[in-house]
Each structure stands twice: as C-alpha cells, then as structure tokens.
C-alpha cells in the first residue's frame, strides 16, 4: 500500500499553486505531478493508494477521479485523505509525519505488512518492487531511498551515514556545519565496499521515499509527537529501530521551487533526457483525453515537447514544453519556456485577448499557466534580470516570468 504526501501550501511554487494543490500542477505538457508517484506504485503492482492533502484540492480530486478507475474485479483504488476535524484532532496537518499520524487508523485498516510513503512533488521512475523486496530482506523497520549528491546540495537535503550492511547510523537534516558535512562525506573505500555509483566527496541524501513496516510505523508515530519525518522522526528512529538505506541510481528531482520545476520540464525536452518518458516498461499514466495530434502549420521546432491538440503557427520554438491544446500564433518565438496550454479548444470569452500565445510574441524563460492569454506583440524576456517581482497578472520568481492560470497579458506588454 502507498500513502502519497500531497504537500503543504506549496508557497515556493506560487503562483502555480495559487488555485490548486501542488500535486495537481501540470508537468511535461500532459501529466500532473501526482501522476508520477501513482504510476511508480502501479508499476510495482501496488494498487491501494492514498493521497494525503489539505490545500486547494478540488482540481486534484477531479484529476484523480477522472484518471484512476479500477474495475469491479479489482481491489485497487486511489483515494484522497484530506485534512479534517475528528474526535482525536481538529488541526491541519502540521508536517509530513503528522499527516500520516492523523490518518494512521485508516492506513492500519488495510492490514498490510508494509506501507510505502512517497512525496507528491518529485520526478523519477523507480523500481519500487525492488525497493520493498530489499526492505523485507534486511528485516528493516524503515528503509529510506537515497541518492548520492554533491556536497553543494547537502544544506537542502537530509544527509546520512551508513555502515557496511546499509544500516543508517547517522542522519542530519539539511546540514550546514562543514565539520558535520565532512563526517558524512563518502570516501573511496566506503564507495567501493558498498558498491555505490558515486564519486569520492559525495554524500547520501534522503529522497523522501520511505518503506515502513506497518507495525513499526504505528509504534514510532504513537510514541512520538514529532511532526516531520526528516527533521525529527528519522533521527529519533535510528536510535531504537532498524533503519536502512536503499540506493537509487536513476534520475530524481525534487520539484519544490519555480526554478526546479522549470529546469525539470526542460530536462525532459533534451535530445537524450535522463528520465525516459518513452519507456514501455515504466509508463507514466494520466487522464486519457482523446485529443487530436499536434498540428504544425509553420514553425521551426528544436529540443521541445509538443503535446496533443496543440496548434503551432509560430516562427520558432526552442527547448520548450508546449502543453495540451496550446495555440501559438504567427511570428511568435518561444525559448526555454513552458506553455501549459488550455482546458478547452474554445478561445472566446470575456477577454479581448484569445487564450494562447498571440502574434509576434517573444517568450524566454517563462511559464505560462493553463488558459492564460498573451496578447499580440508582447515581449516576456526579463532582459533587466529581475529575480523576484509581483506584477499585474504576472510574477517573476528566481528570474523566471510566471503568468498564472487564466491571467491575461494585454497586447504590446513588455516584461
């Protein structure tokens, strides 16, 4: 069984999370972030899945209801567990561990041996079946999926030290002290002994992906009032429980910020991306929309993803992701940008500016959310190099221009 953490308010992904929960944010032209952990679970034969969420979850509910339907002869389901008042609690989820604790009775009702806990805002393809088998083989109470990372990333991740058996003997959340980082750093001998695909000087970081023995999860959360797995629960569990690491060697990216989201999408548009969307063994599932193919009337396209139903009459699209039902009008140039597209082919409405990218527009390092309207001749380039700004119908975050969902940029606007 899988429990997917839907995340908090998603403030670092604002304005993409202004009207939706973080797991419902569109990804790679046609998917949603939540499709990634659900697809990984289904590929491992895990068909009983809970999604724990609490903020702006209407679109997430709708997507899951429209996408993941199991037949009458299956015990599978994907259910939302939203924060709610109960006899035992009247609070919002206070953290990752508290979210699981507040739903512990429902998880235990499934009477399963192990519970996978996944994050709803990461991009990866993982052999979860092998992960669980390793967890059981080592007789662990808790197994954490880990990945070697350079020292420069240590301050933003949970870093650990393991012994020769793979058991975690030390865990530090987001270390900044150079001495602590040095103590946790992998040396050549450790790398060789453990057979890791890593370079000396790297560290082992938690991916926020856990396999708990159900009884151990109950014991740990009942005995502790801690709210967060990384900061509190895991360091405490190491003292009295069997906590092991499992090394993931493939692509993995935490999509917690606008810049990380932008980079992850553009990574998928590379000629040879690290994460293979075309794998027949590990497909990512999503809502079947039955849209027509992408149509290119006239456009020079390179290193880009073009989703179903999009119509391109632009001048050039380079290193970009063009989402479902996107319309790019004549003479427009889109570079290093994400155009999420539209929820309908209808382009009329109350605004004089049609949905899509108008004539003669130029976009560079921009994110255009669903149903946004970019008027003719608009230049979204941020040539001044502004890092952060709240404008009228647009935002700049980490140097990236973001036009929110259903926002309208008047013709001739220069940003």
N, C-alpha and C positions, 0 to 999 in steps of 0.2 A: 504494500500500500504506500501511496505517496501523499505527503502534505506539502503543498507549494505555498511559500510565504509571499503574499501579494504586495508586501512592502508598505511603507508608511505613506505620508502625504506626497512623496515624490517631489519635494521642493527643488532639488537640484536639477530635475528635468523640466521644471516650469519654463515656458508656458505649455509644453506638450502635455503636461498633467493638469492643466487648468480645469478641463472639463471631463477628465477621465482618470481612472486608476492607472498607475504605472504599467502593470502587466498588459493593459489594453492598448498601449502605444503601438502604432503600425511599424513594421520592420521589413526591410528588404523588398519594398514595393507591394507585397500582397499578404504578408503574415502579420501577426501580433506577437508581442514579446511572450505572452503566456503560452503560445504555441510551442515554444522551444522546450520548456520542462515537461509539458504534457506529451509531446512527441517522443522525447527521450524515454519517458516512462512506458508509453505504449510499445515502443520498440523492444523494451525489455520484458514485455509480457505482463506489465503491471497495469491493470485496468480499473482499479479502485483508487480514485484520485480526489483529494480535497484541495480547494484553493482558499486560503485564509486572507481575507481582505476587509477593508473598512472605509476607504475614501473613494468617493465618486465612482461607485462600482456598477452603475447602470449599464454602460456600454460593455463592460467586462461580462456581466451576466448575459447580455444579449448575444455576444460573440460565442460564449461557451454553449448556450442553449441552442444556437443555430449550427454549431460545428460538431460537437461531440455527442452523437446519438448512438446508443448501443441497442442491439435487437433484443427481442423478448427472451431469447435463449442464452443471453449473456448476463453475468453478474456485474458487468462493468458500469462505471458511472464517473462523471466529473461534476462534483458538487461544490457550490460556493458555501463557505462558512464565514459569514460576515459578523463583525463585532456586534454584540447585542447585550442587553441587560438580562441578568438572570438572578436566581436566588443567591448564588455564590459571588457574583461580580456585576458591578454596574459601570465599570470603566472601559474606555477604549483600550485596545492592545497597547501595552507600554513598551513593547520590544519584541524581537523575534521569539524568544523563549516564552514570554508571557502570552503571545498569541497562541502558541501550541498548548501552554498550560490551560488557558481558558477553554480549549476545545478537547482536552485530554480524554474526558469521558466518552465523547463521540468517537475518537480515534480508537480507544480501547474496545468499544463495542464491536469493532471489526474482527477482533480475536485473531490478529495476525502475529507472526513471530517477530517480524522486523518492520520498521517504519522508515521510509526514506523522507528526508526533509530537504526540499530544493528551493532555490531562490527564483522569483518570478521576473528578474531583470538581468539575466545573463544570457550570453550567446555561446553555445557549444553543442557538440554532438559527443555523447559519452556512452560507453558500454556499461550501462547501469546493472545489467545482469552479472557481468564480471565483478563489478564493484560489490554487489551484495554477496556473491559467492566468496570473495576474499574476506568480507566481513564475517561471514559464518565460519569459514575455515580457520580464522585466527581466534575464534571464540570471543570476539570483542563485544563490549557493551556499546561502544560507539566507534565508528570508523569515519574519518574525515577525508574527503577527496582533496588532494593537494597538488600544487603545480610549482615547479621551480621558477623563480622570478629573480631579476637582478636586484641588487641592494637599493637601487634608486626607488623601487616601488615598495620597500619594506614599511614605510611610515603610513601607508594607506591600507595595509592588509594585516591579517592575523598570521604571525610567523611562528614556526615551531621547530623543535629539535627532536629527532627520533633516534632510537637505538638500533642495533643491527637487526633486530627482529621486526622493525617497523613500528614499534610501540612509541607513542609520543611521550617524551619525558619532560618537555617544557613547552609552554605556549605563551606568547606575548602578543597582545592585540595592539597593532599599529605602533611598533617600537620606534623611538627617535634617538635614544641614547646610543652613541657609536659603540660603546663597550658591549651593550646588550646585542646589538646587531652583529658585532664581531663574534660573539659567543654562539650565535645561531647560524652563522655562515657555514656553508658546506665546504669541506676541503676535499682534495683529490682522493684521499684514502676512503673517506666516507662514501663518496660518489661511486668509487669502484666496488666497495663492499656491498652496497645496496643496489648496484646495477642501474643507477639513475642516468637519465639523459639530461645531464646538466653540466655546466662549466664551473670550475672552482670559483668561489666568491659569490655564487648564487645562494638563495635561501628557499626554503619550502614554505609556501603560503597556502592558507586555507582558501578553498573555493566557495565556502558557504554551502557545501553539499554534504549532507550527513546521512549515515545509516545507523539507526538506533535499534538495539534490541528493545522491544516494546516494554518489557518489564523494567529494564534499566532506565528508559526514558521516564516512565512513571515515577520510579524511585528518585531519580535525580531532580525532576521538577517539583515533586511533592516536598522533598527535603530542603529545597532552596527557594528563596524569594526573588532570586535574580531574574532580571527582565530580558537580558540579551545573551545569546549563545556565545558570541565571540569574546565579548568583554568579561563575562562573568561565569557562565555555566561551564564552558570547556576548561578554563584554568582550574576551576574547582573540581571538575570530574576527573582530571588527571591524577589527583591525589588518591582517590579511592576506587576508581573504576578502570577497566581495561579499555584504553583509548588508543586506537591505531590509525595509521595514515595509509592511504592508497593513492599512488601517484598517477595522475592523468597526464598523458603525453601529447594530446591533441590540442586544437585551438580552444581557447576560452577567453572571454572578455566580459568584464563587469560593466553593464551599461547604466551607470548611475548618474552620469552628468551629460550635459548637452554635447560637449566636445567628444566624450566617449561614444555617445550614440551616433554622432556624425561620422566619426572615424570607423566604427564597426560597420555601418552601412556601406561606406565607400570601400572598405576592405573586401566586401563581397563582390564589388564590381571589378576587381582586379582581373587580369588575364588568367592568372592561376591563384585564386584565393586560397587561404589556409583552411577555411571551412568550406566544404564542398556541398553546395545546395543541390547538386545534380546526382548525389549518391542514391542508388536504388536500394541500398541496404539500410540507410538511415534517412528516410524522407522526413520533412517537416510538414505536419498536417495543418490544415487551416480550413476556413469556411469555403465550401465549393460554391462559387458564384456563377459559373457557366457563362462567362463573358466571352465576347469575340476576341480574336487575336489582336495584338498591337498592329496599328496601321501607320506606316511611314509614307507620307505624301512627298516630303522633301526634307532631308536632314542628314548632316554628317554626324555619325554616332561612333564614339570610341570609348572603350572601357566603361561601359554603362549597363545597367539593368533596365529593361523596358517591360513593364507589367501588362497584363491583359487589359484590353479595352482602351489603351492609350492611343492618342492620335497626334502624330508629330508632323508639323509643317514648319519646323524651326530651321534656323541656319546651322546650328551646331549644338550637340550635347556631348560633353566630355567628362568622364569619371564622375558619373552621377547615377542616382537611382530615381527612376520615373515610375510612379505608382499607378494603381488601377484607375482607369477612366481619366487619366491626365490628358489635358489638351494644351499643346504648345503651339502658339500661332506663328505666323510667318516672320522671319527675320530675327527671332529670339535666339539668344546664346545662353546655355546653362552649363556651368562648370563647377565641379566639386560640390554639388548640391543635391538635396533630397526633395523631390516634389511628390508628396504623398498621394495626390490625386483627388478623386471625388467619390461621394457615396451614391451618385446618380448621374446618368447621362444628360439630364435636364440642366441647361445652363442659364435659364432665365431666372427671374426672381425680383426682389425689391431693389436690388442694386443695378446701377447703370453699367457696372463692370462685370463681365461674364466670369464664371468660375474657370480658373485655369491661368495660364501664362499668356498675356496679351502680345500684340505685335511689337517687334523691335525692342523687347526687354532684354536686359542682361543680368544674370544672376551668377554670383560667385560666392562659394562658402555660405550657402543659405539653406534653411529648412522651411519648406512651405507646407503647412499642415493641411489636412483634408478640407475640401470645399473653400479654400482661400482663393481670393481674386487679386491678380496682379495686373493693374491697368497698363494700357499700351504705353510703350516708351519708358517704362520705369527701370531705374538702374539700382539694383541691390548689390552693392560691391564692397561697402565699408572700406573705401580707399583711405580713410583717415586712421584706420586701425583701432577703432574704439573697442575696448574689451567688454564693457557692460553698460547697457543703457535701456531704459524703459521709454519707448516712443509711442506715438499714436498708431495703434493697430500693428505694432511690431515691437520686437525686443532684440537686443544684442546680448548674447551670453558667450563669454570666452572667445570673443571675436567673431562669432557666428551669428548671422542675421536669422531670426526666427519669426515667421509670420504665423500667428495662431490659427486655430480652426475657425473657419467661416469669416475670417477678417478680410477687409478689402483695402487694397493699396490703390489710391487714385492714380490716373494716368499721369505720366511725367514725373512721378516721385523719384527723388534721389536719396538713397540711404548709404 
